[in-house]
Amino acid sequence: MVHENVEKIREAKGVTRTYLANRLKLSLQGYRHIMLGNTRLDVERLKVIASALSVEPAVFFDDELTKSVIDAINKSVSMPILNLTGTEGR
């Protein structure tokens, strides 16, 4: 569950695997091994991932929290951009 939730949030935020691998000081292959569950995802690495994704580590342990984070990301992405230049309608 934790690995899947990390990947869901990573994708929702548009963060690349390469970026997270670099933050973890791992190769891309090393990162993939963690996400596939072949290598243990320890607390320190989880903290680095959470920091890189700007979420609390606890989010990854709860599917509902993960969903709420993704919903918030999607909501902020779909919000209209305001025209603050004063040129609207010209």
C-alpha positions in Angstrom: 0.0 0.0 0.0 2.7 2.5 0.9 4.6 2.0 -2.4 1.4 2.4 -4.4 0.4 5.6 -2.5 3.8 7.1 -3.1 3.5 6.5 -6.8 -0.1 7.8 -6.9 0.9 11.1 -5.3 4.1 11.3 -7.3 2.2 11.0 -10.5 -0.5 13.4 -9.4 2.1 16.1 -8.6 3.9 15.5 -11.9 7.2 14.5 -10.2 9.5 12.2 -12.1 10.9 9.0 -10.8 14.4 10.4 -11.6 13.8 13.4 -9.4 12.8 11.2 -6.4 15.7 8.9 -7.1 18.1 11.9 -7.1 16.6 13.1 -3.8 17.1 9.7 -2.3 20.7 9.6 -3.7 19.8 6.4 -5.6 20.0 5.4 -9.2 16.7 5.2 -11.1 17.0 1.4 -10.9 17.5 1.6 -7.1 14.3 3.7 -6.8 12.4 1.2 -9.0 13.5 -1.6 -6.7 12.0 0.3 -3.7 8.8 1.0 -5.5 8.4 -2.7 -6.6 9.0 -3.8 -3.0 12.3 -5.6 -3.8 14.1 -3.2 -1.4 12.8 -2.1 1.9 11.4 1.4 2.1 12.8 2.6 5.5 11.6 5.5 7.5 14.4 7.9 6.5 13.8 7.3 2.8 10.0 7.7 3.3 10.7 11.1 5.0 12.8 12.2 2.0 10.1 11.2 -0.4 7.4 13.0 1.7 9.5 16.1 1.8 10.1 16.0 -2.0 6.3 15.6 -2.5 5.4 18.2 0.2 3.2 15.8 2.2 3.4 14.2 5.6 4.8 10.7 5.7 1.6 9.4 7.3 -0.3 10.1 4.1 1.3 7.1 2.5 -0.1 4.7 5.1 -3.7 5.7 4.6 -5.5 5.2 1.3 -8.2 7.8 2.2 -5.5 10.4 3.1 -3.8 9.7 -0.2 -7.0 10.1 -2.1 -7.7 13.4 -0.3 -4.2 14.7 -1.2 -4.7 13.7 -4.9 -8.2 15.3 -4.9 -6.7 18.5 -3.5 -3.9 18.4 -6.2 -6.5 17.9 -8.9 -8.7 20.7 -7.6 -5.8 23.2 -7.5 -4.7 22.2 -11.0 -8.2 22.7 -12.4 -8.8 26.1 -10.9 -9.1 28.9 -13.4 -6.3 31.4 -13.7 -7.3 34.9 -12.9 -6.4 37.7 -15.3 -4.7 40.3 -13.1 -3.3 42.5 -15.8 -6.5 44.6 -16.2 -6.6 43.8 -19.9 -9.6 41.6 -19.8 -12.0 42.1 -22.7 -9.5 44.2 -24.7 
